[in-house]
Each structure stands twice: as structure tokens, then as C-alpha cells.
Amino acid sequence: MKTQRLPSPSAAPSSRAQRVRGGASASQPSGLPRDSLAFSLLLAARVLAAVRAGRSLTQALAPLASEPPSARAEAQDAAYATLRRYGCGEFLLRRLLARPLPHPEAEALLLAALYRLQSRPETAYVVVDQAVTAAAELAEGAFKGLVNAVLRNYLRQREDLERAMLDDEEARHQHPAWWLKRLRREYPACWQRIVAFANRPPPMTLRVNRRRSCVAEYAARLHAAGLTARPIGPAGLLLADAVAVEALPGFADGLVSIQDAGAQRAAELLAPQAGQRVLDACAAPGGKTCHLLELADIELLALDVQESRVRRIRDNLHRLRLPATVVLADCRRSPDWWDGRAFDLILADVPCSSSGVVRRHPDIKYLRRQSDIRHFVHLQREILDGLWPLLKAGGKMLYATCSLFEEENAAQIDAFLFRQAAARRLTEERLLPREEHDGFYYALLEKAA
């Protein structure tokens, strides 16, 4: 199949060219009704441009906090879905444009609009019209005509373009090529299933605060509120449909938290007992910290290296009314924060590639590089070796990642056990992404008495 390519904008005087090349922050939404699709597409374009420029999705979404809830929700949905469909929109633009656009937000607007056209073809006329209206707010309208032409050209060639996309590995599987290569090598029998689940929206799972309620009791409260959920694990409830936290009965009062069922396995495996001294070494945002405290009356120290992340731990503890000591510190530098008393239990939920939670954080597909894995492996080794001397004889350490890559998981633990003669592996769990949970790795280690 041979498709028509649209020309890029013709050369223009230098002052106009400077406006056209404006970056992601060069224009602000103005003059658009806040309840219009055009406004939501424009917000989504700003988010997508920021992520493609290297910002995390959390950072890119932060400026939307002051926008009307409906516009913010629609823009967030478009941004998440567009990022989750890694490679699809880029493939289409390569076919429909002679060269990349010189304006990041205009190109991101096209990506968001193409997602809408692919996912909701019955609204094609409205999407094109509103995307062109949004384009009028960028670079003084320099890309209005081009946006209109690209989207209409896509609609004319849609079937041919969609067929051609099947021959493009990244667009077909919606993952970077290097990532797919690793999955094929490490999971030859199921890599396609892993990819398929990673491309879906994530489940919404709750963790009932068993100090304040129980699974059956809270399930009844959900039912009374018109929400459907089924039990999963000792404290979990898997919602049939995702909802805003405001719709969850007692959320603000600490009756329940949002936590993936796979992530809930960490506290269950570590199984704290009353009176134990516990370290959560990389604790933010505090979900596992709070889960440990819900299970037993323990003395818990939670660390994190960033002030903003420490605030999130404290916010979660406050909402759930749970006591813990929270310190801003690098867990590898124990002289800065350790009082010399050994720990009965240590949770080392280490920084990693996050390849197992990509459907929840789709910006990772754009931000992560294969070279990052080596950096994470080195950091994980430093954390393991730095924390091990702080564990009591007979104590247990849980090594945890949300990675699928063996280099960060079993291979890392094998190397650690080779270095540490007093360590032995009690249990090991690999959770691959599936309908009920994301992907995680756990290794429970014991120190010889």
C-alpha cells in the first residue's frame, strides 16, 4: 500500500517560525469553553508534549489540578490512553507527515486526536472539528490547516493504515522494540500475554484497613453505595469498575486504601508480629508502610530520599491514623539516620525499571531506556548490601520490585546470596501482569542466627 504524505508547513519569516517552534509551555489555553472537547484535547496535548520531552506523567498532570473536573478527567483519560498505545500514533504520523512537526504541542494534539478517532470512530466529525479548534490556540493558529488535513487524510486511509500498522512491531505491540526483545528472551512462552495485559487499563483494587473494618463489612458498604467488587487476597477487593476516590465510602476516614493486589503481597510475605522493629527503606508513597502497620503493632521507621515523597507517606499515615517514624534519608547511608538498633524485618522495595506496572504508569514506555536497567541494578545492589548489616541475626528482609526483568530480580538475588554467606532465600514469587494484578517480584531472605 502506498499512502499520500502531507507536506510540512512551508518556510515562513523568522518571527513566525519562532512562534511555530514554541515548546510545550509556549501557549496557554484561552478562549475555549472549559466544557468543550477542544479544551480537553488541548490539555491532553500539553501533558503528552511534556512527557515526550522527558517529564513524568505525574509531573505533567500536575498543572491540570486547577482545571474543571470534567475537562481534567477527559484530558487525563486521553493522555493515559495515548501513552498506553505507544508507537501507534507515531506510526500514523510517520505515514501522514513528511517530517516531524516543529511544535511539540501541535504534534501531541495530533496524537491525542488520532487516539480519539481510533477508539471512537463514530465521533469522527466532532473530533476533527474540535481538534482544529484546539489547534487555533497553538502558534497563533499556524497548524489549523495541517491538523485538519492530517486527520481527514487518516479517515480516508484508515483501513489501509491500520493494516499496515500490524507490520510495525512497536505499533502492533505498543512497546519499545528493546523492551519486546527482553520479554521474548526471558518469557518465550508467554511474552505476548504479558504485553497484552500491559496494554490494558489497570484494575482498581482496594485494601481494607483491617484495624477499622473487614473485607465482608466493607464489601457491603460498597454494595450499598451501588459499587460492585469481589474479594482478592486477605484484605483486597477488586472493583468491577474504576471510580473516583470520593465515591469510596469512608476513604477520607481511613477505612480503605487503593493498592494493587500484587503490591499487597509485600506485607503479607513479611508478616510482621507485634513488638517487632521494622524498616521500610524505600517507603514512598506509603502503601506498603501502612499495610504493615495495619497488620500488627510494630515500631516502624519509613525512609525516602525525596521530600515530596516523604510528604505522601505522612499524608497516608495521617489519613489511616497509623503511627510511624518518617525520615528524609538515603537508605544506603545508614550513618545519617540509623540509631544502631538492629531491625527484625526490613522491606527493601527498591527503585527499578517499573516494567511490571506500565499499564498504570504508561509514561514509562516513553521515559525508560534500556541503558537504565544497568543503573537500577547497580542501585539495587548498593541498597541490598547497605541494609543487610542492619538486620538482626534471625531477621528477615523482603526484596521487592515491580519489574519483569530477571536482571533486576532473581539474578540480583542470586548475586547477593553469593556475596552474603549468612543469607538464605526462604521464598520467591514472580507475579506476571494479569487481569487481577500488575507484575511484581519478591524474594524473602533470612539472616542466619
N, C-alpha and C positions, 0 to 999 in steps of 0.2 A: 504494500500500500504506500502511495506517495501522498503526503498531505501538504496543503498550502501553508506557507510560513508568512506571517505578517512582518512587515519591516519594522525596525525600531524607529523611534521618533527621529525626525530629520534634525540636522545640526541647527543650532539656534544661537543668537547672540549670547555673549558670555554672561550677562546678568541673568538672563532667563535660564541658561544652562546651570548656573549656580543654584537657582531655586529648584530646578528639576533634580539636582543631585542631593537635595536635602536629605538628612538622615532620619532615623526613626523618631527623633524628638523635634523635627523641624516644623511640624504642623500640629495644630490642636483642633479638635472637633469644634466647629462653630456653625451656627445657623441651621443645624439639623434637628428635627423633632427627636426628643430623647426616647420616644417610644417607637421609633422607626427602625426598620431592618437596616437601612443605610447607616444609622448611627452605630448599631451593634456591629456591623461589618467593619466600620472604621475603627472601633475599639479593638476588635479582634486583630485587625491588621497591625495596629500598634504593638499588641502583645507578640504576635508572630515575628514581626521585624526585630523586636528586642531579643527574643530567643535565638533567632538566626544570627544575631550579632554577638551572641555568647552569654546572654543573661539567663538565669534560671527562670522557669515558668513562675515560680513563687514571686520572684522579684519583678517579673514583667507584669504580673497581675495586680501587684500592689497599688498602682495608681488608679485602678478601677474602683477602689473601695468607696470613693465619693460619688460614683455614678448611680443612677436609679437602679434598684434591684433587678428589674426585668431586663434592662439593657445589659447590666453586668452579667446576669446569668446567661443570656443568649450569646454574648461575646465570649464568655468563658467556654461555653459548650462548643462554639465554632473553633476556638483556639485549641482546645484539647483534642477535638476530633481531627483537625487538620494536622496537628503534630503526630497524632497516633498513626495517621495514614502516611507515614514517612515515605518519600520518594514518589508518591502518586501525582501530587500537584506539580512537583518539579519535572517529572517526566512529560506531563502535558505541556508545560511551558516551554520545554526544550523543543517540542514539536510545533508550537504555535508562535514562538518568537524567534527572530533571527539571532538575538543576543539578550543576555540578562538586562533587565531594566536598571537604569542608573539611580532609581529611587527605591530604597528598601521597603517603605510602607506601601508604595504602589504595587510592587511585586507581591508583597504579603497579602494585599487586598485581593489580588487575583487568586492566590492560593485559597483564601477563605471562601471566595465566591465559587471557585471550582468545586470545593467540597460540598457546598450547598447544592450546586447543580447535580453533582453525582448522587448525593444522598436524598434529595427531594426534587426529582426531575419534574414533578407535576407543578412546581412553583417557578419554573424556568423564567417566565416573563417577568415576574416580580423580582427575582434575584438579579437578573441583568439590569433592570431599571434601577434598583436600589444600589447596586454596585457602582453604576455610573454616577449616581447621585453622590455616593460616598467619595468617588474619585475626584469630584469637583472641589472637595476640601483639601486635596493634596496638590502641592506645587502649583497653586493658582489654576487648577483645572487642566494642567498640561497633559494629563493622561486620560482624560474623559473619553476621547475618541478611541484611543488604543484599548482601554478596558472594554468598551462596548464591542469593538471588533474582535478581540480575543475570545470573549465569552460567546458571542454569536457564532464565531468560527468553530469553537468547541461543540456547540449544539449541532451544527451542521455535520460535523465529522465524528460525533460522539461514538457511534458503534465501531468505526474503524480504529479510533484512538484507544478505546477500551480493549479491543482485541490485541492491538499492538503492545499494550501495557503488560500483557501476560508473558511477553518475551523479555521483559526487563526485570531482572532478578530483584532489585531493590524495590521497585514499584509493586511487583507482584506480592512479595512477602512483607513489604512495609518495614524493613530493617536495613541498616547499613550492610554492605557486602562483607566486610571483615567480621561482623557480628554473626552473620549467617554461616560463614566458613567455620567459625569456632563451634557453633551449635552442631553443625553437621559432623564435625570431628568428634565432639565429646558425647553427643546423643544421636548416633546414627539411626537408631530405631524409632525415635520419637521427636526429632527436631522440628518437624512440620507441625506437630500438635502443640509444641511449646510456642512456636511462632503464632499459631492461630489464636491461642488463648491470650498471648501478649498483645495482640491487636484488638482485643475486645475491651469495652469499658469494664472497669473493675467491679467486683461485688462490693456491697456495703454491709459490713459486719459490725455488730455491736459487742462490747464486752460488759456484762452486767457486773456492777460493783457488789460483790457478794457480802461485803460488810453492811450493806444497806438494803439489799433485796436478794432475790434468787431468780434463776432463769425462768421458771414457770410463772412466777408472780409478775415479772416484767413483761413476759410474752402476753400475759392477759391485759396489761396496761396498753401494750401496742395494739392489741385487737380492739380494745375499747376506743382507741384513737383512729380506728379504721386502717391500721397498718398490718401487713402480713409478714411473718417471719418464722423461721424454723430453727431449732437448736442445732448448734455445731460446736463440739467440744464442751468442756466442763462449764464454761462461762459465756459462750458465744451464742448470738442469734443472727442468722443470715437473713437480711431483709429481702423480700421479693422485689422491691423497687427502691431505688435510692431516693432519699428525701433530704430536705434541709434540716440541719441540727435543731432548728427551732421547733420542728414538728415532733421531735422525740420527747415523750413525757419524762419530766424530771432530769433532762440533760443538764440544765443550768445548776441543778441542785446536787449533781454528782452521782445520780443513780446509775448512769451508764456512760460508756466512752465508745468512740469509734476506733476500732483496731482490727486489722485483718486477722482472720483465723490462724493463718500461718505465723504471724507475729506473736500471737497469744501462746504459742508453743514454748517460747523462751522461758517465761516464768514457770510454766508447768514443768519443764525439764529441770530447771534449777531447784524447784520445790523447796522454798525457804521454810525454816522452822522457827518458832517463837524464840526470841532471845538471840538469834544469830546476828553477827555483824556482816553487812553485805555492801559491796561496792558495785555500783553501776558506772562503768568507766567512761562510756561514750553515750550519755543518757538522753540527750535531746531527741525528740520533743517531749519525752517523759512517759510515753505509753507503757513501756516495759517497767519503768521505775514504779509507776502507780500500780501496775498489776502485781508486782512483787509485794508491795505494801498491803494490797487487798487480801493477799493470801495468808499473811502471818504478821505478828507484832515483832518487827525486826528493827535493828538500828541500821539505817541505810544512808550511805553517802553517794550522792549523784554528782558527776563531773561532766562538764562540757567546755570546749575551748573557745566558744563564741558567746558574747554577751547576749545577743538576740536570741540564741538558742537556750541559754540559761533562763531567760525570762519565760520562755514557753514551758520549760519544766516547772517553774514556780507557779505559773498560771494553772497548769493541770493539777498540781498538788493542792492548790487553793480551792479549785472547783470541787475536787473529790474529798476535800477535808482530810488530807493524809499528811503525816509528819515525816520530814526527811531533811537532811542537811544537803544543801545545793551549793556547789563551789565552782567558780570560773577558773578552770585549770586545764593544763595539758596532762593527760593521764600518764604520759611517758616520763614526765619529770616529777617523780614522786617526792623528792626533797622539798618541792614548792608547796605541797598540800598534805602529805601523809604524816600522821602523828606517831607512827612507829608501831601501832597495834595491828596485828595481822587480821585478815578477813577470813570468815568461814566460807563465804561464797563471793565469787566475782563474776559479773556479767561483762563480757568483752564483745559488745555489739559494734564491731569495727567498721570504719569507713570502707566502702567497697564500690564496685562498678555499678551497683544497683540494677543489674541486668534482670533480676527476678521480679522487679516491681515497675517495669517500664510502662505497663498499661495504666498505672496510677500516676506515673511521672513521665509522660511521653516526650518531654523535652530532652530526656536522657539520650534518645536516639540521635538528636542533633548535637548535643554537647559533648558526649563521650567519644573518646578516640582510643584506638587500640593501644597506643603508647601509654594511656592512662593506667592500664592494668598493671604494668610493672611498678608504677609509682604506688598503687594501692597495696600490692604485695609487699613492697618494702615497708610501708607504713604499718601494715598488719603485723609483720614480723617484729617491728620495734615495740608495738603495743603488747604483744604476747610476752616477749622477753622482759619488758619493763614491769608488767603486772605480776608475773609468776612469783617473784620473791616476796610479794606482799600477801600471798595466800598461806594460810596455816597448813601445817602437816595434817593430812587427812581431809583438807578442804577441797572444794570443787570450783572449777572455773568453766563457764559456758562460753565457747567461742561461737559467735553468730554473724552471719552475713545475709544480705538479701541479693546475693549474686548466684548466677548459674554456672559460672566459670570455675573449673576444677583448680586452676592455678591459685584462686583465692580461697578455696575450700579444702577439700581433702588433701591436696598436695601441700598446702600451707601447714596443715596439722601434722602430716607425715614428717615434714621437715622439722617441725617443733619437737615432736616426740623423739626424733633422732638427736636433737640438741639437749633435751632435758631427760636425763635417765630416771628422774623421780616422777615423771608424768606418765599416766596411762589413760587411754581413751575408754570411757565407760560406755557411751552410746554415741551414735552418729545418725543424723536424719537429713535426708535430702528431700525437700518439698519442691516439686516442679509446679509451675503455674497450671491451674485448672479452674473450673467454674467456681469452686468454693474458696480458693485462696491464691495468693501470689507465690512466688518462688523464694525459698529460704534454704540455708544450710546451718546445721547445728552440730557441734561436737562438744560433748560433756567430758571434761578431763578431771582426773583426781590426782592429788599430790600424795605421794607415799608418806605414811606416818613415820 
